[in-house]
């Protein structure tokens, strides 16, 4: 437990210390956010706010792990996955800055790159980390075994693709208000820090704890009004840690509950797009759903805090389900 707290403290200190200098650097280079004109008009004032703040989060995370974490395969595989998805996000952020518009990589190209990252993580997890090809469903005595054979490996790989790509993209969609995605991600990762510790996956617990510390440090500058945005670099990194923690602790089926807010945000976009294609009308005033509440008259801070409360409720529910069905079966 001391190692987890130490990792969080180091990540926080590094992120807060480097944050102001990184903001100055981005301002000097004029690496600012481009706000889409069709978005809420209140967001136009955010035009030019430094972005790519996820770089600071990653530096804080890696710094903590260099001091605290053990250099084993579980740690290295998780870092490889997080670095890969964050690198895709960084490239996407750079494309937006270079093209001077709020559009980076195409959805198809980003999905292809994320899929390649998942394939590498899949091979590492199964061959070297010792992740098994079974799916644990809370409340059921028997596990769903997806193997051993080619078909089992294919199904498990597809599940990993859904978990990692779905999580990273959902966190990315949630990143639309000051502090929203960072705070919600930190809440979810607190639960995974505890779950990994109880599962004796101490390396994963350290990584999750370090990411929580880095996120809190980033919120020092990202809280409303934000001095810097995390960009896709940060949102994909947070999603990558969440997904990796779920896969290694065998709680993939709990991730949609623990990260419930991200599911709602992602579903709101799918529903909006599908309904508009079918009927030409919109379900929400704007998607993702946090913009709907903004356009309904809620102040940005109120949306963020209330969504954090919703995320905390989902996370608490997910952890309770984990504790009473997966960790402490004797209580049942």
N, C-alpha and C positions, 0 to 999 in steps of 0.2 A: 504493500500500500504506500509506503514511503517513496518508493521509486516512481509510482504514478503521480503522486503529489509533486515530487521534485521535477518530473518531466513537464507537468502543467505549469509550474512556476517558471522554469527556464524558458519555455515557449512563450509565455506571457511577457516576461521581461524582454526577450529579444524582439518580439513583435512590437511592443510599445516603444522600445528604444530606437528601432530602425524605421518605424512608421513615419515619423515627422520628416526624417531625411529623405525617405523614398518619395513622399508627397512633394517635397521641394524639387527633387530630381524630375519627377513627372511633369510638374508645372513648368520647369525650365525647358523641357523638351516638348511641351504642349501636347502631351499624350492624354487627351481628355475624352470624356464620354460624349457620344453623339446620340441625342435624344430623338426618338421617332416623332414626327409631327402629328401623327394620328393618335398618339398617347394622350394622357391627361395633360391639360394645359399647365397645371401647376408644376409639371416636371420640366418645363422649358427652362426654368431657372437653373436646372442642374447641368445644362449644356456646358461642356468643358471641364467638369469635375474630373480630377485624375482617376484613371481606371487601372486595371491590372494589379490591384492590391492583393490579389491572391498570391503574388510572388512573396510578399512579406509573411503571409501565413505559412507558406511552404518553408521559408527560411527559418521561421520560428520552430516549426515542426521538426525539421531536419537537425537543427542545432540541439534541441532537447534530446533527440534520439541518439546523436553522436556522444552525448555525455552519459545518458542513462541506459539506453537499450542495449541488449546483447546482439551481436552481429550474427544471428542465425537465419535460417531459411524463411521462417515465418515473417520475421521483420523485413528481410530483404524483398520477399515477394510482395508484401503489402506496399512497401515503398516503391517498388517497380511499377505496380498498378497505379498508385496515386500519382507518381511522376509522369506516367504515360498519359493518363487522362488530363492531368493538369497541363501537360505540354500541349495537348490538343486544344485545351482552352486558351492557353497563351497564344498559340498560333491564330486562333479565332479572334482573340482580342486585337492582335497585331494587324490582322486583315481589316478590321473595322477602323483602326486608327489610320492605316495606310490609305484606305479607300475613302476615308472621311465620311463614313455613313454608318448607320446602325445595323449593318448586315455584314457578317463575316463569312465563314465557311457555309457551303450549302448543307442542307439537312442530310442529303444522301452521302456527301463526302465525309461529314462528321460521323455519321453512323458507321461508315466503312472503317474509319480510323479507330473508333471505339471498339468495333468488332475485332480488329486485329489485336488491340490491347487485351481484350477479354481472352482471346485464343492463347496468348502468351501466359496470362495469369492462370488460365485453366490448366495448361500443361504443368506449370510450376506447382500449383496447388495439389493436383492429383499425384504427380510423380515425386515431388520432393518435400512438400509440406505435410503430407499425410492426410489431406482432406478426403473424407470418404464419400462415395457416391450414393449416399442415402439421404432422404429428406425426412426430417422430424416434424411431425404435425402435432401441435399442442392438443392435449386431451385424448390422444389415441395411443394405445399401448404399443402397437407395432409401427415400425418405421417403413416408409416407402423406399424400397431399394431400387436404384436405377443402374443396375449392373450386376456382375461384371461383364461384359461383352461390349461389342461395338455400339449396339443400340442403346445400352445403358449409358455409355460414355457420351453418346450423342445427345440423349435427353438431358443428362446432367450439364453438359456444355451449353445447351440451349437455356437451361434454367439460370446458369451463371450469366449468360448474355442478357436475359430479362432483368435479373437482379441488378447488374452493374450498369447497363445502359439505361434501364428504367429509373434507377435511383439518381444517377448523375444528371440525367435530363430533367427530372422532376425538381431537384434542388436548383438547377439552372433556371427553370421557369419561375421558381419562387423568388429568385433574386431580382425584385423589381422595386422594392421600397427600402429606404435606409435601415439597415440592420435586420431586416426580416429574415432572409435566408441564413445569415450568420447566426442569429440568435436561435432560430428553430433548429439549425444543425447542431449547435452546441448542446441544446436540450436533449436531442436524440442521442448524441454521442456520450452524454453523461450516463444514460441507461446502458449503452454498450460498454462503457468503461466498467460498470458494475457487473454486467453479464460476463464479460471476458474474465474478470477477476474471479467470479464465482465458478466459472468453468475451468479455472486454473490455466487459462490462456494469458499468462502474465505479460507476454510480449505485446499481445494485441491490446491489453488493458493500458499499457504504457503509451502505445501509439494513439489510442483514443483519448487518453488523458492529456497527452501533449497537444493534440488537435484542439481539444476544449480550451486549453490555456492559450493557444495561438488565436483562436476565435475571439476569446474575451479581450485579448490584447488588440485585435483588429477592431473590435467594437468601440474601443476608445476613440477611434477616428471615423468609424463608419456609422455611429449613432447619429440621429437626425439633429441638425442638418449635416449630412455626410461630407467629410473632407476628402474621402476617397471611396471608390467602389471596388469590390473584389473582382468583378469581371468574370468571364467564363473560367479563368485560371483558378479562382478561388472556389466557385460553386462546383465545378467538376471535381476538384480535389476533395472537398467536403463529402460529396456524394461517393467518391471512390473509397474513402475511409469507412463510411457507413456500410457500403456494399461489401467490402473486404471483411469487416468485422462480422457481418451477418453470415457470410459464407464460412469463415473459419470457426465460428462458434456454433454452426449448424442451426441458426435461427432465421433462415431465409423466409420462412412462413410468417414469422413475427414482424419482419421488417415493415410491411405495409401498415401495421398498427403502430409500431414505435415511431415510424416516420409518417404518421397519418396526414399531417398537414401537406406534405409533399405530394401524397397521393391525391388529395383534394385539388391541389393546384394543377397537377398534371391532367386529372380527369376533366377539370373545367375547360381546359384547352381542347381536349378531344371532343367533349360534348358540344362546345361552341362551334368548332370546325365542322363536325358531322351534321349538326342540326342546320347550320347555314347552307351547307352543300345540298341538303335534302329539301329545305323549305325556303331558303333565301332570307330567313329571319334569324335573329340572335336570341339565345337564352339569357345571356348576361349582357350588361351594358358594355363590358369589355372583358376579355380574358387575357391572362390568368385572373382568377377570381378576386385577388386583392385589388385589382383595378376597378372591378365592379363596385366594391364598397367605397372606394375613393370617389367614383362618379356618383354614388348615392348620397354623398355629403359627409362621409366620415373623414376626419383629419388624418393625415398620414401616420402620425404617431399613434393615434387611437387604433388604426388598422393593425399596425405592427404589434402593439402590446396585446390586443385581443387575439391576434393570430398566434402569438407566443403562448398565450393561455390555452388556446385550443391544442397547440402542439404539446404542451406540458401534460394536458389531460390524456392525449393519445399515448404519449410516452409512458406515463404512469400506468395506464391500463395495460400496455404491452408488457411492462416489467412485472406487473402482478400476475398476468397470464403465464409469463415465463417462470416465475418463482413457484407457482402452485401446480404447474403441469409438467415442467421440464426439469427444474432443479430440485424441488422438494416433494417428490412423489409420495413420500410417507404421510404428508399432511392430508392427502386425499384419502 
